[in-house]
């Protein structure tokens, strides 16, 4: 084992968080020196912000190519772990910020709402039109250029009004799913989910369903908000629910062993749901199987498993990938020196401090195709060994060995997206 330290430390930043825009066409990473936004299909950088105080961005969400919401690791004049900042990339400035006076564990952003996830409650902010800042024309300038610029400056919309607060059970993994019409959160009882309708004309604004017997670990909402996927801390079963009726539509078995589910995601046409876990395996499940199992079969045979699976890269991150020494020296009462292992710093949405891995984005195979022709699956990892991988889910033609055909996953390549290295 090579335990020698590098003569020159790496200048590549560490990735503290990964999220994607509502369209899935952009993914954004919180870095140890700011944040960056990338195109999902090829990892080209669309925008980057460097921290002026060398402060890490632990959480960041992108609305589109213009607006971002983020939280920093260390407290400064206008930012900190308790402060959410709404940033305009076109104007290159902070639009608004809120101090919620306790650590922020997660953020969700749409064109109508911003959800700020805290440990035992979630605050929902509503957008408001903000008047542009008025600038004083420079002395001696009669050209009217400043007035013209002010006239063409568009009004800015930002989440500026606290709309409502929703209590939850201990939400240490910052579980939340948000659309313009629905907010999904853990309920106040273990294993339960609350579906909150944000349409004020709805007859019922809150429904609760019992999803699992143990605490929730991961949830995901389909793009049309009709389906909800959940999994518990056991990580063996994935359940799919109807958000309209709260009925359970499907149950899939990932495996028999305990695992940590990293991410869940639906395909654009709601035919597939995919999952990643700490086992380093990408699983894809079919929500519309041709031959569903009979309910009278034994459970060991009846359990629906993935129609395709493939390994993905989980990284070679050291335990203290955040930075800083893994050990410290201290003096014992008898005067001798002793080496003590330092604890791994936690992340806002993961007390264990593990680097974010296996973040999923599913896209159609082409603009004209539907899920019947397959989908493209992107698996994105963070930490000190950040990598983007591309998989194609393709139909498999029937054969003698497999008369009914099926689906197969093909790994098309990877990229170390912070250093722009790509391998086919």
Secondary structure by P-SEA (a helix, b strand, c coil): cccccccccccbbbbccccccccccbbbbbccccccccccccccccbbbbbcccccccbbbbccccccccccccccccccccbbbbbbccccccccccccccccccccccccbbbbbcccbbbbbbbbbbcccccccccccccaaaaaaaaacccccccccccccccccccccccccccccbbbbbcccccbbbbbbccccccccbbbbbccccccccccccccccbbbbccccccbbbbbbcccccccbbbbcccbbbbbcccccccccccccccccccbbbbbbcccccccccccccccccccccbbbbbbcccccccccccccbbbbbccccbbbbbbbcccccccccccccccbbbbbbccccccccccbbbbbbbbbccccbbbbbbbccccccccccbbbbbbbbccccccccccccc
